[in-house]
């Protein structure tokens, strides 16, 4: 019905044009041709009427020119919106590099009136012209299509899409037809349902807004839903209408991109060479052709969950996309009931460098919602809001994508330092999942998201403390953005309250990055320099507060504890309780008991891929440095370390280290030897210098990428001196730094060491004879520490 | 008619908007701006390195009101935006020659 309506309108306009021609132009040797949309007999109510006036020669006599003007005038007066051009047949048969639109409009032509012989000259010669210039024209069309798509961020998921120009819109339907025509093929009819829907919506939109308006605004979505009763596709709600729109636009967009890529592949330029180079990525299961992945056994994609997960892993590793055939197969995928989709599967996808490519493909093929049923409620979901530009699912994927292409140096460093991007990405996937849920789960979407996230994380069997981190991020994902605009960031009370809520510096870094991604993915320019600055200020304020907290916030009279537990916890920083699970605390209490008998106790265990050491001993000068040295003497790389002491003077030193040569894993007897060595070092019975004497010095000559920085501050915390060190990490560095500090006569009160991406970030709280470090010692200590940090820079 | 330009602390925006609404003024233009006055920015230390923060995030409000309401409006803004600390911001007042509502050519105070 729709297409008949468009054709009827064209026929009516044909009549008007013919009459006007008969009245003013019939005595001239001209030919009137309908081109463009009008040429296709697809005339929307307020669209331009594209007319070509063919003339026999370039010089048009004055009388004839006047007659043409009168003809056009009369058409304007009859209410048509004309878009006319006057050309000779020869002009119509050359490639107009600067006016490709003319060439494309001529791809659809229909004789209306005048000299039919002249028209025949054009229409019979055009096929030869297209045969010769087709590839060049196709490439130009492909370029323009890419440019147009980029204006819409290359996504179909706009909340208020442009029905004509947006990716997946009517223009893309034409692109598919034209490129097929230039390739000597017919478009195979796959787009017919999409074209019918898009036409229905555009026709409705023109009628409703009484002008050539193609933006499907929220208001228009309501109006068209109500109007849809009169059309073939009927919708009960605007959400239903939009979901159908995205479904069809996706089909169109996919077809358009396929055609564009085909046109580009005829190019011999650099890009196409790069693309064919990428085909070397092919494996025994998958082949890569022009950036698209095909399975060697495509039929297995419908049922083999393992293969499907490996396919998406392949995509996320190399940043590829699915071939059309692969997509069609995946649409039929049903996960096998016997394979469970658990956290190890999720994690192996989330650590991939281009996980956004994986998620986008999983979303478009509905695989995501088959593996994560809660996702279905946000698929193509339009939530009306003044600022958001994309549907909820697209917003989520864009947020994750933006973290992959982070440009701001400060935030990039944070990302490298967190080392737990998989938790951040899991939290981003879940952060808005409550937007599609019933309000019975809570009024605010972050509360609903957290409820759903709890269910998902339990099903995935995510262990603590990772589970708590993801939930924290989901539930608090609006806290920093709220503080940026509503709270006085210079007010200590703001920082204090936020620090209480965030708990640890690790959580703060993740939450800051999450906020960055969430705001940036609202709309293309939503992360303004203003907001970026505010977010950074919020981060700094809380970071400062959390660092200070180590000294000030101590555990006092912990509740619900046995006297032994309470005595152990009394006086440790609050951070200790926040960063250790109950099981860890219990094991430390036990170690403290045996340390009380023997002077020192050591715990050593492997958790995931790294080793954890906890040393509990009576606190004394030269305790931390020898322990660090002893670990280094086994050839281990320390990645994290903390040292605290409680009110009873018991030191709790923890180290996380990597075993680069898998010594401990492959030689179980080494674990026992290491435990014994650490025990005697902690008990002061072994000189670590002897242990280190046998070690080869670290390799020198590699230029350091990090300029060392050492900062000593007496006013940062009330009762100690704050020492911050930033340096290129190397084996044994921590031991050397800690030894130098101890040699200078300083007591190490608190230590927080973190190493990520070759950078060591060390925070020490120092005391000198029970007080802050005298100012006159600052320079000499700083100089010595800088020398140590720079030692690898030789 | 007078035009008021007020540069205020970002976190005071909601309060100022509410206060203005309370005296019947809800038309205004709001811009996120960065700048400094005597507050001159400050140094922040992060990772042992000092960052000079030259431009501080602020909010700029612009509104045009009938001259008779000037004092009342100014005192409403100052009261709501004041914390008493450096960086609270400034208010500038301009004379407005005329105002035109584009939709229907209303002029003068009728266009506000």
Interface residues (C-beta under 8 A of the other chain):
Chain A: X484 X485 X486 X487 X488 X489 X490 X528 X529 X530 X531 X533 X534 X537 X540 X543 X709 X710 X711 X713 X724 X725 X726 X761
Chain B: X9 X10 X11 X13 X14 X32 X33 X34 X44 X45 X46 X47 X48 X49 X53 X55 X57 X83 X85 X87
